[in-house]
């Protein structure tokens, strides 16, 4: 039970750190371009703790301990209304300023009789001499919009007023190149965070220098000699015949050289030592040198353990750079290979990886966090609406058309993106479930 709790804590901490680093990228560049960042929150869901407001940004801790988010004014399509003819300010004297800037089509759907004098006066007071919302007025209307005493018509009215007077500090009002940099900053920060973590680990605890195969079985393939003999994932091969087994390379070498010969294994399973007999079957394999040869296999995969090597600071940066590009290359090859099913994983797979890493020690958890940060950066650049890469794609379309997408077009793009992400999520979860089922990995 304690082990499960420990894994859950590591999972929450690692995921939250990675997402906050990603969102920090969006946040810092938005601030650089003087966009109005409304909120920066650790976690999701209901607000638990309000840390305060600084330079117009509210900092919160929320209830669901998974990641975090940054909210930039004018970034959500719901903050926007499409351009439309403006109602002239020749309505009745008391309502003209309050209705100035609203579209005829929007006003036609509004029951103005249900809008209280208090709300009308708040809007009139928020609009300056140039018939636009003042910064203070905007803040007051946004605060009023959260009031539970408003009826539906008053709420819609305030939303219309706020949308009809775009916030100069809003995301949607900034040049396209600034918006693109704000979007790109998230994935870039994920990649940079992973790189910095690799470099830091390089001269403190070390970076992977080589991979050593252990004598612990990670996977037993169905319908193979190993499965038929009763071997299970987690079994440790202590001895083969009279030969003590020290590592996975030694074990593989003996098995490959024993085609058709019964092998008597001594297996450690928990606190028990079990005798198991297995006969390797012949198969043509590709050796590490790239040659083909006939060898014995029993149908298992063994756990791999990276050896860590510490480097002087400058060499750590060089090695960190190498591992960064190697990680990105392996990620892309895995995603676009025919074996993509074996190379993608969701929350269950990540939790399993964290569980394995924490058993090896905190250094291995940090190494995994660096790799996951790389994954977060790469995946978020995919051109799927909802993801950062999808936002960049829409900005590219806007640049090519030389006009902004309408609210309807943005919603349609988000719907398509959400559908794609939903399908991918279901496939990834199904893949995760197959991995944990007996003999689920073929």
Residue pairs with C-beta under 8 A, 6 or more apart in sequence:
6 358
7 351
7 354
7 355
7 358
8 351
10 354
10 355
10 357
10 358
10 365
11 350
11 351
11 354
12 65
12 66
14 354
14 365
14 368
14 369
14 372
15 66
15 67
15 350
16 42
16 43
16 65
16 66
16 67
16 68
17 369
18 67
18 190
18 193
18 369
18 372
18 373
18 376
19 66
19 67
19 68
19 376
20 42
20 67
20 68
21 189
21 190
21 193
21 373
22 186
22 187
22 189
22 190
22 193
22 373
22 376
22 377
22 380
23 40
23 67
23 68
23 69
23 70
23 186
24 70
24 189
25 185
25 186
25 187
25 188
25 189
25 190
25 192
26 70
26 72
26 182
26 183
26 185
26 186
26 189
27 37
27 40
27 70
28 185
28 189
29 181
29 182
29 185
30 37
30 70
30 72
30 171
30 182
31 37
31 55
33 174
33 178
33 181
33 182
34 169
35 72
35 73
35 74
35 169
35 170
35 171
35 174
35 178
35 182
36 56
36 72
36 73
36 74
36 167
36 169
36 170
37 56
37 57
37 70
37 71
37 72
37 73
38 56
38 57
38 58
38 71
38 72
38 73
39 57
39 58
39 59
39 60
39 69
39 70
39 71
40 57
40 58
40 59
40 60
40 68
40 69
40 70
40 71
41 47
41 59
41 60
41 61
41 62
41 68
41 69
41 70
41 71
42 60
42 61
42 62
42 68
43 61
43 62
43 63
43 64
43 65
43 66
43 67
43 68
44 62
44 63
44 64
44 66
44 67
44 68
44 69
45 62
45 63
45 64
46 62
46 63
47 60
47 61
47 62
47 63
48 60
48 61
48 62
48 63
49 60
49 61
50 58
50 59
50 60
51 59
51 60
51 61
52 58
52 59
53 59
72 170
72 171
72 182
73 79
73 167
73 169
73 170
73 171
74 80
74 166
74 167
74 170
74 171
74 172
74 173
75 170
75 171
75 172
77 407
77 410
77 411
77 414
79 162
79 163
79 170
79 172
80 163
80 166
80 172
80 407
80 410
81 103
81 106
81 160
81 163
81 164
81 407
82 406
82 407
82 408
84 103
84 104
84 105
84 106
85 103
85 104
86 100
86 101
86 102
86 103
86 164
87 99
87 100
87 101
87 102
87 103
87 104
87 107
89 96
89 97
89 99
89 100
89 131
90 96
91 99
94 120
95 112
95 120
97 123
97 124
97 127
97 131
98 120
98 123
98 124
98 127
98 161
99 107
100 127
100 131
101 131
101 132
101 161
101 164
101 165
102 160
102 161
102 164
103 164
106 160
106 164
107 160
110 153
110 156
110 157
110 160
111 153
112 153
112 157
114 151
114 153
114 154
115 153
115 154
115 157
116 154
119 144
119 150
119 154
119 157
119 158
122 140
122 141
122 144
123 141
123 157
123 158
123 161
125 137
125 140
126 133
126 134
126 136
126 137
126 138
126 140
126 141
126 161
127 133
127 134
127 137
127 165
128 134
128 137
132 165
133 141
133 161
133 162
133 165
133 167
138 162
138 165
138 167
141 158
141 161
141 162
142 162
144 150
144 158
145 155
145 158
145 159
145 162
150 158
166 172
166 173
167 173
171 179
171 182
172 179
172 404
176 395
176 398
176 399
179 395
180 392
180 395
183 388
183 391
183 392
183 395
184 388
184 392
186 380
186 388
187 376
187 377
187 378
187 380
187 381
187 388
187 389
188 377
189 377
190 373
190 374
190 376
190 377
190 380
191 324
191 328
191 373
191 374
191 377
191 378
193 370
193 373
194 324
194 327
194 370
194 371
194 372
194 373
194 374
194 377
195 320
195 321
195 324
195 370
196 320
197 366
197 369
197 370
197 373
198 207
198 319
198 320
198 323
198 324
198 367
198 370
199 316
199 317
199 320
199 321
200 316
201 207
201 316
201 320
201 363
201 366
201 367
201 370
202 310
202 311
202 315
202 316
202 317
202 319
202 320
203 310
203 311
203 312
203 313
203 315
203 316
204 310
205 308
205 310
205 363
205 366
206 308
206 309
206 310
206 311
206 363
207 308
207 309
207 311
207 316
207 319
207 320
207 323
207 367
208 306
208 307
208 308
208 309
208 323
208 367
209 306
209 307
209 308
209 309
210 306
210 307
211 304
211 305
211 306
211 307
212 247
212 248
212 249
212 304
212 305
212 306
212 307
213 247
213 248
213 249
213 251
213 252
213 302
213 303
213 304
213 305
214 247
214 248
214 302
214 303
214 304
214 305
215 236
215 237
215 238
215 245
215 246
215 247
215 248
215 250
215 251
215 302
216 234
216 235
216 236
216 237
216 248
216 302
216 303
217 226
217 231
217 232
217 233
217 234
217 235
217 236
217 237
217 300
217 301
217 302
217 303
218 233
218 300
218 301
218 302
218 303
218 304
219 233
219 300
219 301
219 441
220 226
220 227
220 231
220 232
220 233
220 299
220 300
220 439
221 227
221 299
221 300
221 301
221 439
221 441
221 442
222 439
222 442
223 299
224 281
224 297
224 298
224 299
224 300
225 278
225 279
225 280
225 281
225 297
225 298
225 299
226 278
226 298
226 299
226 300
227 299
227 439
228 278
229 276
229 277
229 278
229 298
230 276
231 265
231 267
231 276
231 278
231 298
231 300
232 269
234 269
235 267
235 268
235 269
236 267
236 268
236 269
237 245
237 251
237 265
237 266
237 267
238 244
238 245
238 266
238 267
238 268
238 273
239 245
239 265
239 266
240 251
240 254
240 255
240 263
240 264
240 265
240 266
241 263
241 264
243 250
243 254
245 251
245 254
248 302
248 303
248 304
251 302
252 302
254 263
255 263
255 280
255 296
255 297
255 298
256 280
256 285
256 295
256 296
256 297
257 295
257 296
258 280
258 296
259 280
259 281
259 282
259 294
259 295
259 296
260 279
260 280
260 281
260 282
260 296
261 279
261 280
261 296
262 277
262 278
262 279
263 277
263 278
263 279
263 280
264 275
264 276
264 277
265 275
265 276
265 277
265 278
266 273
266 274
266 275
267 273
267 274
267 275
267 276
268 274
278 298
280 296
280 297
280 298
281 296
281 297
281 298
282 294
282 295
282 296
283 294
283 295
283 296
283 297
284 292
284 293
284 294
284 295
285 292
285 293
285 294
285 295
285 297
286 292
287 293
303 356
305 360
306 364
306 367
308 363
310 316
311 318
311 319
324 374
327 370
327 371
327 374
328 374
328 378
331 374
331 375
331 378
332 378
334 340
334 342
334 343
334 344
335 343
335 344
337 343
341 431
342 441
344 428
344 431
345 352
345 353
345 428
345 431
345 432
345 435
346 425
346 428
346 429
346 431
346 432
347 429
347 432
348 429
348 432
348 433
348 435
348 436
349 428
349 431
349 432
349 435
350 372
352 435
352 436
353 368
354 365
354 368
357 364
357 365
357 367
357 368
358 364
358 365
379 387
380 387
380 388
380 389
381 387
381 388
381 389
381 392
382 389
382 390
383 389
383 390
383 392
383 393
384 390
384 417
384 420
384 421
385 391
385 393
385 394
385 413
385 414
385 416
385 417
385 418
385 420
386 414
386 417
386 418
386 421
387 417
387 421
390 413
390 417
394 405
394 410
394 413
397 405
398 404
398 405
405 413
433 440
434 440
434 441
435 441
